[in-house]
Amino acid sequence: MAGITIHEFGVLVAASTGAASADDLRAVPSEVFAWLEAQALRSAEAGESAWLRLTQRRGRRAVQVTSFVGVIRAPDGYQIEVLPKLGKVVEGGDGEARQRLIEMLRCLGSFRHIQTDSAQLLARRMPLLEVFIGEFLRSVADIVKRGLRGDYSLRQDNLFALRGKLQIATHLRQNLCRRDRFFAAFDEFSTNRAENRLLHAALRRVLVWTASQAHQQLARERCFVFADVPASDQPALDFQRVRLDRGMGHYADALAWARLILQDESPLTGVGSHHAPSLLFPMEAVFEAFVAKHLARQLAQPFTLKTQARSFSLVTHRGQDWFRLKPDLLVQASGANRLVLDTKWKLLDGRKATGTDKYGLDQGDFYQLHAYGQSYLDGRGDVVLIYPRTDAFSEALPVFGFPKSAGLRLWVLPFCLKDKRLLLPPCGSLDALFIHRDSSLANGCDAADVAPQDVALA
């Protein structure tokens, strides 16, 4: 199946324009480009958080992917794999980027069922969509080994032998002159239940999607097992009928994948202002979930981590609170706020310590953290911006102070994706809040985590 691989903020043009593919510019068939343009216009018109935006490159119309990663599927089956921008700079390239993304997705509730070892093995040599398909087929194989679960369902039929309860009124109406028939209602044990219908439908869909011969063969074998079960023609209704009761727990993983495959929306992009085709994920939300999960394990006692706090507003107006202040992470102890943290999915460069470059930092983020510090810490304490670790940003930046808020300090810290730890300032200012770890280990986050950064920051 035709397709290409790009990275976050990659730009696409129509192949018919004659533009040659480059690192920052990739050509797609004209029909696919027209569909992408329509999707970008629809999102803009609806006022949704755009996963595509219209732009121009080299005098040509173009569309640019934003900070969403995953798989875009055009109506004709053309696939565009979008990987994290770290894929441009990691030593392992796209394979390494897929592995990191899969590890981060496991921190989302809807993706806890990903088996990291098998998925990462596939990620080294297969596109992301094939990795997901392989995980779905593996989960269906587990069900097949244990046998399809059936259930009793009420049926009515005109039978040659009485079975169940005779339906007198209907029996007299249909069989008045036929003494060899009995119209009866009875319970029948069958594997034709909502859970099996959904899995059969998902198997048929991945059979169309996959370009891997191995996955095609596995999907056909699984479809044969479900041959006596009709594929669901109303997935939304069947999902409402799903019952993971006693003896059905092993169906949970496969049904989670089936929901993703059949509903054409990822768990994140289908919520709130996000809307995008199947298997696209906003990278900011993925990084935030990853940091939240692992940072909670790094905290010392008695500190706890709270996500998405919303206790304060920026202003009040006519008795109403306006502009709610919602930091990503809040460290508390005995009900008191001790540390405010915000995650940012952006590549910094610690070598660009000039007044012009400012390490690649965004002034708006500093305004935001200043407001958080004033409201949640009463203007005294520490606030933290967390960015992914790279070789160009491998240790904490020198502390930032606010001239009019002398008691408030801002730290910019790297989070090691491979070691799954926040790297603390070497001065020890935040050590009291976190579990002590030997500095040689904390600073020894594998250099291969992200290789030297030679590309422009997004």
Disulfide bonds with the S-S distance in Angstrom:
Cys416-Cys445 1.49
